[in-house]
């Protein structure tokens, strides 16, 4: 086993999913799942409520297995990928500068994403299209809401900030990996990877080979799990449609359109960044990334498609391996721009539904919380709903309102994952352009020192 073999070579585990048009299978499964769920739901009258609930639970079983399978491999895959991306010695990049630049890129683009989401929701006002009578039938026990009451409670006191910052650093790496705290997990992996750089190559080689084996095992499991994707989508959507009914799904149509418009605008931002910073045309970029975008759309997991994302960045878009193998595994965990945008739209949508005026301070809090909560959330399906519940509670919106959007969350989860993966590639292209290769820097310095001023070429 050699260190030249890496996560990028595991893309072949995903090749059959692309050639088999998994994205088309997923779309068909979505349509059939919603139709089947409506058919067995209580609103159709064909099936008794008790029997409908039992059928929905069994139909959702493949979807639950799929979600558990992705969650099973996410921690070891991310840890192994981040450590190897830093310590494998595949490039001699400036890790400190690269790390800070990567985090800054993702932070800025995530804030832009939330602002786009809030702007789209303010302009379109999707919550105005929900009938209050329908709302009471779906959520009969809605508690009265105090306008903006949660905003003040959600703002951390200045004296708490030092404790908040120190809580980001892990006390015990093994306990951190077990706990599932993704931000602390990534920080632990970065610390270990940087420490391994100080070791002699012979000393770190066994660890790197072990981590490579961990990556391979994870991708074998991913290959098994992804075979469940069409059945998972069918089962999850059928189960949700059976429980919430067709009226709820139709009521959320404008909300879905608002999120999709926001995601399209965010995609345009990424294309603009790639065009200006990376000197790659938008059509060329879309052509070269279409396979990974479709696979991300199908799986709803940026972690599962990571090998293909790396392959696309390095082989098709010319990103240096040292950049790609650091930025993309890190982006899989902390780059959740699409998820943050969705949370901004969902928060204002439910605020409009419940007629809660969160005000400017509430919107600022949404931007801060959506950005901070998205960074460090695992790249697995359905995590956006968990983060959304936290944001809603902080701005004084009943979390029971999530029932309104659960039925369409699967569709939006697929779309925002595809945009997230696109953002990972855009970041790697941008940083590949901004951070010169070490060999190029040394050559430039040498030329500057040896070539006389008068003899320098005009070009």
N, C-alpha and C positions, 0 to 999 in steps of 0.2 A: 504494500500500500504506500503510495507517495502523496506528499502534500499538494502536488499539482492537481490532484483530483479534489474537487470542492463541490459546494452546494449547487453551483451552476450546472454541473454534469447530471444532476438529478432531475433536470427538466424533462428527460426522456420518460420519466414516470407519468408525466402529464400529457405527453404527445398524443396518446390514443384518445384522450378526452377532447382534444382539439379536432382531430381528424374525424371523430365520431359526432361532431356538431353537438356537443353537450348543451350549448346555449339554446339551440332549437328545441332539444328535448325538455329543457327547463321551461321554456315559454309554453310549450304544449301542456306540460304538467301543471303550470299555473292556471291555465284556462280550464283544464279538466278538473283540477282540484276545487276551484271556486264553484264550478257547475255542480260537482258532486256534493259539496258542502251545502249549497242552497237546496239541492234535491232532498237531502236527508235532514235538513234543518226543520225546526218546529214551525217556521212560517209557511212552509210548503204544504204541511198537513198530511204528507204521505207516510211519515214515520212518527211513532209516539215519542214524546220528549225523552223518556228514560232510555229507550232504545237508541234514539239519536245521539244522546250523550255517550253511550257505550261504544257505538260505531265510531264516533269522532275520536274517542280516546285510542282505540285500536289503530285507526287509520293514521293517527299522528305518530305512532311508534317509530317508523323509519326516520322521521324528522328528528325525534328526540335522540335516536342513536347517532344520527349525523352530527348533531350539535355536541353531544358528549364526546364523540370521536375527535372532533376538531379541538375541543377544550383539552382533551387528553394529551395532545402533542404540542400545544402552543408554547408552554413554558420551556421544555427541553429544546425545541427547535429554535426559539428566539435566543436562548442563552448560548447554545452552541454556535449559532450564526454570528451573533455580535462578537463573541470572544474570538472566533476564527477570523472575522473580518478585520479585527485589530491586530491580532498576534500571529497570523499565519505567515507574515513576511512576504505576502504576495505583491506588496508595493511599499515604497518608503515614503508614504505621505506624512505630512505634518499632522499627527493625530489631534493635537490640541486645537490647532486652527480649523481643521476639518470638522471636529466635533462641535465647536462653537458656531461655525458657519451653518452646519446642518440644523442645529437646534433653532438658530435665528430664522432660517428659511422657513422651517415648519411652523414656528410661532407666528411669524408675520402672515403667512398664507392662511393659517387657521383663523386668525383674527379677521382677515379679509373675508373668509368664508362665512363666518358668523354674521358679519355686517351685511353681506349679500343676502343671507337668509332673512334677517330682520327687515331689510329694505323690501324684499319681495313680498313678505307677509304684510307689511304696512301698506304697500301699494295695492295688492290684490284683495286683501282682507278676506281670506278664505273662511274665517269663523262666522262671517255675516250670512253665509249660505246654510247654516245649520239651524233647523227648526228647534225651538226651545222645548216644544212638546215631545219631539223625538228624543231630545237629550234626557228628559225626565224619565222616559220609558226605558232608556238604556242604562241610566245611572239614577235609580229612584231615590237613593239615600245621599244625595249630594248635600254636603254641609254648607252653610252660609260662609261666604268668603269676605274677609276684611280687606278692602282695597289696599294693596301695597303693603300689607302687614308683614309679609315675609321678607321684604326687601331689606329692612333694617336688621332683621335677625340674621339674614344671610351674609351681611358684610362683616368680615373678620375684624376684630379690634387690632389696632396697630401693635399693641403689646404682645399679641398672639403670633405675629408674623415670624419672629425668631424660632418659636417652637414649631411653627408650621414648616419652616425651612429645614430645621434639624430632623424633623420626622421623615423627610424625603430620603435620608441616608439610612441604609439598612444596618441593623445591628448584627445580624447573623445571616450570611448568604444562603445557607441551607434552609433556614426557617423562612426566609424571604421567598425562595423558590416554591416552597410548599404552600405559603399563604396565598399566592396568586396575585400579589400586588405588582402590577406590571411595571410601574415606574421604578420602584425599588429594585425589581428584577433586572431591568435594563442598566440601572446604575451599578448594581453588583457585577454584572457581566462586563461593563466598561472598565471598572476598577481591576477586575481579574485580568482582562485582556491587556491593559496598559502595564500591569505588573509583569505579565509574561514577556513583554518586550524587553524588560531588563534582564531576562534570563538568557543563558547561552542557547543557541539554536538546538543543540543536542539535548538539552534538558527539557525544552518545551515541546519537542517533537512528539513524545508519547502522548502528551495531553491533547495536542492538536489532532493526532490520529484517532484518539478516543472520541473527540468531539465530531470528527468527520463521520465516524461510525454512528454516533447518535443522530446526526443529520440524516444519514442514509436510512436508519431504522424509522425515523419520523416520517420520511417521505414514502416509505413502503406502506406505513399505516395510512397516510394521507391517500395513497392510491386506492387502498381498500375502501376508505370512508367515502371518497368522492364518487364511487360507484352507486352510492345511495342517493346522490343529489336529486335526480328527477323524482324518485319516490318520496324523498324528504320534502321537496317543494309541494308535491301533490298532497301529501298527508297533512302538512302544517296548514296550508291554505284551506283544505277541506275542513279541517277541525275548526279553524277560526271562523270560516264562513258559516258553518253549521251552528256555531254558538252566537254570533253577532247578527246574522241575517243579512239579506241583500240590501235592505234599506240603509243600514249603517255603512256598508261599502259604497253605496251610491252617494250618501251624504258627504263622504270624505273625498269625493272626486276632485273638487276644487283645491283641497289641501294637497292632494297628490300632485296635481298640476303645478301648484306653487313650488313644491319641493323640487320637482323635475326642472322647472325653469331656473331655479336657483343653482342646481347642480350643473346645468348647461352653461350658465354664466361663469361658474367657478372653473369649468373645463376651458372656457375661452380665456380666462385669466392664465391658466397653466400654459395654453398654447401661445399666448402673448409672451410669457416669460421665456419659453423655449425658443421662440422666434428672435427675441431681442437679445437674450443672454447666451443662448446656445447656438445661435445662427443656424437653426434648423427650421425649414418651412413647416407650417401647420399640417398641410396635406401629407408631406413626407412623414412627419411624426405620427399622424393617425394611421397611416398605412403600415408603418413598422410596429406599432403597438397594438394593432387591432386584435391579435390573438390573445395577448395577455389581458386586454380589457374585456373581451368576451368571456374568457375563463373566469376572471374575477366576478363578472356579472352572474355567471352560472353558479359559482360556489359561495359567494358572499363572504369570502375569507381571504384577506390579503396575505395571511401567513401561508395558506395552502398553495398559493400560486407563486411564492417567492422565487423558486428556482427559475421559472419562466420569466419572471420580472428581471432577474439578474441576467439571464441569457439575452433578453431583448436589449437591455441597456448596454451590455458589453459587445455583443456580436453584431447587432444591427445599428446601434446608435453611437458606437465608438467610445463609450465611457471607459476610462481606465479601471482596471480591476480593483485597485486600491481604493478608489472612490466608490464604485458601485457596491463592493462587498462590505463597506462600512455604512453607507447612506441607506441602502435599501432595507437591510435587516432592521436598522434603527427606525426607518420610516414606517415599517410594518407595524411598529408598536406605538410611535408617538405622532405619526402623521395621520390625523383623522379629520381632515378638512371637510370632507363630505358629511361625516357624522356630525360635526359641529354645526354645519349649515342646517342640517335637518333638525337639530335640536333648537336652533333659533327660530325656524319656521314653526315647529310644533309648539313651542312655548307661546308665541304670539297668537297662533291659531286657537289654542285652548284659552288663552286670556280673552280673546274676542268672543269665544263661545260662552264663557262664564261671566263676560262683561266685567273683567278685572282690568283696571287701568294701572299698569305697572309703572308708567312714567319713564322719564329719561334715566333716573337712577336704577330702575329695574332693568332697563335694556342694557345699561353698562354692566350690571351684575350678571345678566345673561351672557354677555360677551366674555366676561372674565371666567365665569363658571363653565361655560361650554368649551372654552379654549383649554382651561386647566384640567377639566374632567376628561376631555377627549385625549389629551396627551397622557400616555400611559395606560389607556384602556386597551385590552387585548384585541387583536385583529380577528375576532371570531364573530359569527352571526349573532344578531340579536342584542349585542352589548349596548347599542344606542338607547334602547328602552330603559335599561337600568340607570344610565346616566341621566336620561330625561326626567325620571322620577325625582332624582335629587334636585335638579334645577327647578322643577315645578314647585316643590315644597319650599324652596328658598325664596321664591317670589310670590308666594301666597296663592297658588293655583291648585285646586284639588287634584291630587294624583289619580283619582278615580277617572278623570277625563282621558287617561291613556286608553281606556276601553274603546273610545271613539276611533283611535288610529291603529289599534292592534291589528285589525283586519287587513290593512294595507301596508303594514310595516315590512313584511317580507319583500314586497316589490321594491320598496324604497331602499331597503338594506342592500339589495343586489346592485342598485344603481349607484348608491353612495360608495360602496366598496370599489366599484370600477373607477370612480373618480379619485378615490384615495390612492389606488395603485398608480394611476396616471400622475398624481402629484409626486409619488416616490421617484418615478422615472424622471420627471421634470427637475426635481431637486438634484438628482445625480448628474444630469446634463449640465445644469447651471454651475454646480460646484466643480465639475470637471473643467469647465471653461475658466472659472474664477481663480482656482488654485492650480498654479503651474506645476508640472511634474518636476521632481527634484533634479533630475538630470538636465532638464531644460534651464533651470535656474543656474546651475553650476556652469553650464555652457555659456549662458549669457554673461555671467560674471567674468569668466575667463576671457571671453571676446572683448569685454569692456576694458579689461586690464592689459590686453596684448595688442589690440588694434589701435594705431595712432589715430588721433582725431581727424586729421586731414585726409586720411586714407579710408575713412568709414564710407561704406556705400550709401548713396542717397536714399535707397529704398529701405 
